[in-house]
Amino acid sequence: MKRILPLAAMEKLLKKAGAPRVSDSAKKALAEILEDYSAELSDKAIKIAYHAKRKTIKAEDIKLAQR
């Protein structure tokens, strides 16, 4: 699967959390996990919007899907 999230963004997230150094494998692992989680969350949000008879996904759908 093609990576969507840039590795530089993963490094920024990890450094913001306090990591002094970040390996390439850590960046790739975080990107893979976040993309998988995002895909699952998106699927749930889409189902919520369709249930509400909407095609547009709203922020409230994402927040509800996260629960």
N, CA, C and O atoms as CSV, one atom per row, in Angstrom:
chain,resi,resn,atom,element,x,y,z
A,1,MET,N,N,0.852,-1.186,0.000
A,1,MET,CA,C,0.000,0.000,0.000
A,1,MET,C,C,0.892,1.242,0.000
A,1,MET,O,O,1.896,1.294,0.711
A,2,LYS,N,N,0.524,2.222,-0.790
A,2,LYS,CA,C,1.293,3.454,-0.877
A,2,LYS,C,C,1.063,4.301,0.369
A,2,LYS,O,O,-0.066,4.482,0.826
A,3,ARG,N,N,2.157,4.807,0.898
A,3,ARG,CA,C,2.078,5.632,2.097
A,3,ARG,C,C,1.502,7.005,1.756
A,3,ARG,O,O,1.875,7.609,0.750
A,4,ILE,N,N,0.605,7.488,2.588
A,4,ILE,CA,C,-0.028,8.787,2.377
A,4,ILE,C,C,0.624,9.844,3.270
A,4,ILE,O,O,0.916,10.952,2.818
A,5,LEU,N,N,0.847,9.498,4.525
A,5,LEU,CA,C,1.410,10.442,5.481
A,5,LEU,C,C,2.922,10.566,5.290
A,5,LEU,O,O,3.619,9.554,5.205
A,6,PRO,N,N,3.429,11.788,5.222
A,6,PRO,CA,C,4.869,11.961,5.037
A,6,PRO,C,C,5.650,11.581,6.301
A,6,PRO,O,O,5.199,11.824,7.420
A,7,LEU,N,N,6.813,10.988,6.100
A,7,LEU,CA,C,7.633,10.557,7.232
A,7,LEU,C,C,8.128,11.747,8.054
A,7,LEU,O,O,8.341,11.625,9.260
A,8,ALA,N,N,8.309,12.889,7.407
A,8,ALA,CA,C,8.744,14.079,8.144
A,8,ALA,C,C,7.705,14.477,9.189
A,8,ALA,O,O,8.054,14.923,10.282
A,9,ALA,N,N,6.442,14.314,8.852
A,9,ALA,CA,C,5.376,14.630,9.806
A,9,ALA,C,C,5.392,13.663,10.985
A,9,ALA,O,O,5.089,14.051,12.113
A,10,MET,N,N,5.748,12.397,10.724
A,10,MET,CA,C,5.826,11.403,11.798
A,10,MET,C,C,6.960,11.764,12.757
A,10,MET,O,O,6.829,11.631,13.974
A,11,GLU,N,N,8.075,12.224,12.187
A,11,GLU,CA,C,9.204,12.631,13.020
A,11,GLU,C,C,8.824,13.833,13.889
A,11,GLU,O,O,9.176,13.888,15.067
A,12,LYS,N,N,8.116,14.780,13.311
A,12,LYS,CA,C,7.677,15.959,14.075
A,12,LYS,C,C,6.775,15.551,15.234
A,12,LYS,O,O,6.916,16.060,16.346
A,13,LEU,N,N,5.842,14.626,14.971
A,13,LEU,CA,C,4.944,14.160,16.032
A,13,LEU,C,C,5.720,13.497,17.167
A,13,LEU,O,O,5.470,13.769,18.341
A,14,LEU,N,N,6.660,12.628,16.812
A,14,LEU,CA,C,7.439,11.919,17.827
A,14,LEU,C,C,8.344,12.868,18.606
A,14,LEU,O,O,8.498,12.722,19.819
A,15,LYS,N,N,8.940,13.836,17.921
A,15,LYS,CA,C,9.799,14.800,18.611
A,15,LYS,C,C,8.975,15.718,19.508
A,15,LYS,O,O,9.415,16.087,20.597
A,16,LYS,N,N,7.793,16.081,19.056
A,16,LYS,CA,C,6.902,16.913,19.875
A,16,LYS,C,C,6.507,16.173,21.150
A,16,LYS,O,O,6.278,16.788,22.192
A,17,ALA,N,N,6.431,14.844,21.055
A,17,ALA,CA,C,6.089,14.012,22.213
A,17,ALA,C,C,7.294,13.819,23.138
A,17,ALA,O,O,7.158,13.279,24.236
A,18,GLY,N,N,8.474,14.263,22.688
A,18,GLY,CA,C,9.638,14.209,23.564
A,18,GLY,C,C,10.770,13.306,23.117
A,18,GLY,O,O,11.763,13.178,23.833
A,19,ALA,N,N,10.655,12.677,21.962
A,19,ALA,CA,C,11.727,11.793,21.489
A,19,ALA,C,C,12.900,12.634,20.983
A,19,ALA,O,O,12.712,13.481,20.109
A,20,PRO,N,N,14.104,12.420,21.512
A,20,PRO,CA,C,15.248,13.199,21.053
A,20,PRO,C,C,15.714,12.796,19.646
A,20,PRO,O,O,16.171,13.636,18.871
A,21,ARG,N,N,15.593,11.508,19.330
A,21,ARG,CA,C,15.965,11.006,18.009
A,21,ARG,C,C,14.924,10.000,17.558
A,21,ARG,O,O,14.302,9.323,18.376
A,22,VAL,N,N,14.740,9.907,16.235
A,22,VAL,CA,C,13.707,9.015,15.692
A,22,VAL,C,C,14.295,8.241,14.510
A,22,VAL,O,O,14.832,8.838,13.577
A,23,SER,N,N,14.194,6.931,14.553
A,23,SER,CA,C,14.701,6.105,13.453
A,23,SER,C,C,13.703,6.088,12.300
A,23,SER,O,O,12.518,6.372,12.478
A,24,ASP,N,N,14.206,5.750,11.118
A,24,ASP,CA,C,13.330,5.642,9.947
A,24,ASP,C,C,12.265,4.573,10.149
A,24,ASP,O,O,11.120,4.733,9.726
A,25,SER,N,N,12.659,3.468,10.807
A,25,SER,CA,C,11.683,2.389,11.014
A,25,SER,C,C,10.570,2.837,11.970
A,25,SER,O,O,9.425,2.410,11.825
A,26,ALA,N,N,10.894,3.681,12.932
A,26,ALA,CA,C,9.873,4.197,13.849
A,26,ALA,C,C,8.904,5.119,13.116
A,26,ALA,O,O,7.697,5.079,13.352
A,27,LYS,N,N,9.438,5.944,12.231
A,27,LYS,CA,C,8.586,6.844,11.439
A,27,LYS,C,C,7.632,6.029,10.563
A,27,LYS,O,O,6.441,6.328,10.479
A,28,LYS,N,N,8.175,4.995,9.913
A,28,LYS,CA,C,7.354,4.158,9.035
A,28,LYS,C,C,6.284,3.407,9.823
A,28,LYS,O,O,5.144,3.285,9.375
A,29,ALA,N,N,6.659,2.904,10.999
A,29,ALA,CA,C,5.700,2.164,11.829
A,29,ALA,C,C,4.566,3.075,12.281
A,29,ALA,O,O,3.398,2.688,12.233
A,30,LEU,N,N,4.906,4.282,12.720
A,30,LEU,CA,C,3.872,5.224,13.165
A,30,LEU,C,C,2.950,5.592,12.010
A,30,LEU,O,O,1.733,5.648,12.182
A,31,ALA,N,N,3.521,5.842,10.836
A,31,ALA,CA,C,2.712,6.194,9.671
A,31,ALA,C,C,1.751,5.057,9.324
A,31,ALA,O,O,0.581,5.297,9.025
A,32,GLU,N,N,2.238,3.840,9.365
A,32,GLU,CA,C,1.394,2.679,9.039
A,32,GLU,C,C,0.251,2.543,10.037
A,32,GLU,O,O,-0.892,2.313,9.643
A,33,ILE,N,N,0.549,2.681,11.317
A,33,ILE,CA,C,-0.478,2.557,12.360
A,33,ILE,C,C,-1.516,3.667,12.230
A,33,ILE,O,O,-2.716,3.406,12.309
A,34,LEU,N,N,-1.062,4.901,12.032
A,34,LEU,CA,C,-1.997,6.025,11.912
A,34,LEU,C,C,-2.866,5.910,10.656
A,34,LEU,O,O,-4.048,6.255,10.682
A,35,GLU,N,N,-2.282,5.430,9.568
A,35,GLU,CA,C,-3.068,5.261,8.348
A,35,GLU,C,C,-4.109,4.157,8.502
A,35,GLU,O,O,-5.233,4.293,8.020
A,36,ASP,N,N,-3.744,3.070,9.168
A,36,ASP,CA,C,-4.706,1.996,9.419
A,36,ASP,C,C,-5.849,2.485,10.306
A,36,ASP,O,O,-7.020,2.225,10.030
A,37,TYR,N,N,-5.491,3.200,11.379
A,37,TYR,CA,C,-6.505,3.719,12.294
A,37,TYR,C,C,-7.412,4.713,11.559
A,37,TYR,O,O,-8.631,4.697,11.732
A,38,SER,N,N,-6.808,5.571,10.745
A,38,SER,CA,C,-7.589,6.566,9.995
A,38,SER,C,C,-8.559,5.911,9.021
A,38,SER,O,O,-9.682,6.381,8.843
A,39,ALA,N,N,-8.125,4.834,8.399
A,39,ALA,CA,C,-9.003,4.126,7.460
A,39,ALA,C,C,-10.207,3.531,8.184
A,39,ALA,O,O,-11.336,3.620,7.701
A,40,GLU,N,N,-9.960,2.923,9.344
A,40,GLU,CA,C,-11.062,2.346,10.136
A,40,GLU,C,C,-12.013,3.434,10.613
A,40,GLU,O,O,-13.232,3.274,10.546
A,41,LEU,N,N,-11.457,4.538,11.092
A,41,LEU,CA,C,-12.267,5.659,11.580
A,41,LEU,C,C,-13.093,6.250,10.437
A,41,LEU,O,O,-14.262,6.592,10.618
A,42,SER,N,N,-12.482,6.364,9.272
A,42,SER,CA,C,-13.191,6.901,8.104
A,42,SER,C,C,-14.351,6.006,7.695
A,42,SER,O,O,-15.435,6.496,7.380
A,43,ASP,N,N,-14.128,4.698,7.699
A,43,ASP,CA,C,-15.206,3.767,7.363
A,43,ASP,C,C,-16.394,3.939,8.300
A,43,ASP,O,O,-17.543,3.957,7.858
A,44,LYS,N,N,-16.118,4.063,9.590
A,44,LYS,CA,C,-17.191,4.257,10.569
A,44,LYS,C,C,-17.906,5.587,10.337
A,44,LYS,O,O,-19.134,5.652,10.399
A,45,ALA,N,N,-17.136,6.652,10.070
A,45,ALA,CA,C,-17.729,7.974,9.845
A,45,ALA,C,C,-18.604,7.979,8.595
A,45,ALA,O,O,-19.655,8.619,8.575
A,46,ILE,N,N,-18.183,7.281,7.572
A,46,ILE,CA,C,-18.975,7.186,6.337
A,46,ILE,C,C,-20.305,6.490,6.613
A,46,ILE,O,O,-21.350,6.926,6.129
A,47,LYS,N,N,-20.267,5.425,7.379
A,47,LYS,CA,C,-21.502,4.712,7.729
A,47,LYS,C,C,-22.440,5.596,8.543
A,47,LYS,O,O,-23.656,5.558,8.358
A,48,ILE,N,N,-21.872,6.389,9.441
A,48,ILE,CA,C,-22.688,7.299,10.254
A,48,ILE,C,C,-23.356,8.346,9.365
A,48,ILE,O,O,-24.542,8.632,9.532
A,49,ALA,N,N,-22.612,8.918,8.428
A,49,ALA,CA,C,-23.172,9.929,7.522
A,49,ALA,C,C,-24.257,9.322,6.632
A,49,ALA,O,O,-25.311,9.929,6.441
A,50,TYR,N,N,-24.007,8.134,6.088
A,50,TYR,CA,C,-25.013,7.479,5.255
A,50,TYR,C,C,-26.267,7.160,6.045
A,50,TYR,O,O,-27.378,7.267,5.525
A,51,HIS,N,N,-26.093,6.766,7.307
A,51,HIS,CA,C,-27.244,6.483,8.161
A,51,HIS,C,C,-28.084,7.749,8.361
A,51,HIS,O,O,-29.307,7.686,8.485
A,52,ALA,N,N,-27.404,8.896,8.388
A,52,ALA,CA,C,-28.100,10.182,8.523
A,52,ALA,C,C,-28.573,10.700,7.164
A,52,ALA,O,O,-29.005,11.847,7.048
A,53,LYS,N,N,-28.489,9.850,6.138
A,53,LYS,CA,C,-28.917,10.181,4.778
A,53,LYS,C,C,-28.143,11.364,4.191
A,53,LYS,O,O,-28.704,12.229,3.518
A,54,ARG,N,N,-26.826,11.372,4.471
A,54,ARG,CA,C,-25.939,12.396,3.931
A,54,ARG,C,C,-24.787,11.721,3.194
A,54,ARG,O,O,-24.375,10.608,3.521
A,55,LYS,N,N,-24.281,12.436,2.186
A,55,LYS,CA,C,-23.079,11.970,1.496
A,55,LYS,C,C,-21.842,12.688,2.031
A,55,LYS,O,O,-20.719,12.205,1.887
A,56,THR,N,N,-22.063,13.833,2.642
A,56,THR,CA,C,-20.964,14.641,3.169
A,56,THR,C,C,-20.595,14.181,4.571
A,56,THR,O,O,-21.454,14.057,5.444
A,57,ILE,N,N,-19.302,13.929,4.775
A,57,ILE,CA,C,-18.800,13.554,6.100
A,57,ILE,C,C,-18.511,14.837,6.870
A,57,ILE,O,O,-17.789,15.709,6.386
A,58,LYS,N,N,-19.065,14.947,8.046
A,58,LYS,CA,C,-18.869,16.132,8.882
A,58,LYS,C,C,-17.960,15.791,10.055
A,58,LYS,O,O,-17.727,14.622,10.363
A,59,ALA,N,N,-17.454,16.834,10.701
A,59,ALA,CA,C,-16.577,16.652,11.861
A,59,ALA,C,C,-17.289,15.852,12.940
A,59,ALA,O,O,-16.664,15.040,13.623
A,60,GLU,N,N,-18.571,16.069,13.100
A,60,GLU,CA,C,-19.335,15.345,14.132
A,60,GLU,C,C,-19.372,13.837,13.837
A,60,GLU,O,O,-19.420,13.027,14.763
A,61,ASP,N,N,-19.351,13.462,12.555
A,61,ASP,CA,C,-19.304,12.045,12.184
A,61,ASP,C,C,-17.983,11.420,12.625
A,61,ASP,O,O,-17.945,10.312,13.161
A,62,ILE,N,N,-16.913,12.153,12.387
A,62,ILE,CA,C,-15.577,11.666,12.794
A,62,ILE,C,C,-15.512,11.512,14.308
A,62,ILE,O,O,-15.039,10.495,14.816
A,63,LYS,N,N,-15.987,12.521,15.023
A,63,LYS,CA,C,-15.962,12.481,16.500
A,63,LYS,C,C,-16.821,11.344,17.040
A,63,LYS,O,O,-16.439,10.665,17.993
A,64,LEU,N,N,-17.979,11.143,16.428
A,64,LEU,CA,C,-18.866,10.047,16.860
A,64,LEU,C,C,-18.240,8.698,16.538
A,64,LEU,O,O,-18.356,7.759,17.327
A,65,ALA,N,N,-17.591,8.590,15.411
A,65,ALA,CA,C,-16.944,7.339,15.014
A,65,ALA,C,C,-15.783,6.985,15.949
A,65,ALA,O,O,-15.449,5.812,16.116
A,66,GLN,N,N,-15.183,7.988,16.545
A,66,GLN,CA,C,-14.043,7.759,17.432
A,66,GLN,C,C,-14.454,7.108,18.740
A,66,GLN,O,O,-13.629,6.463,19.388
A,67,ARG,N,N,-15.689,7.257,19.139
A,67,ARG,CA,C,-16.154,6.708,20.411
A,67,ARG,C,C,-16.174,5.203,20.396
A,67,ARG,O,O,-16.542,4.581,21.392
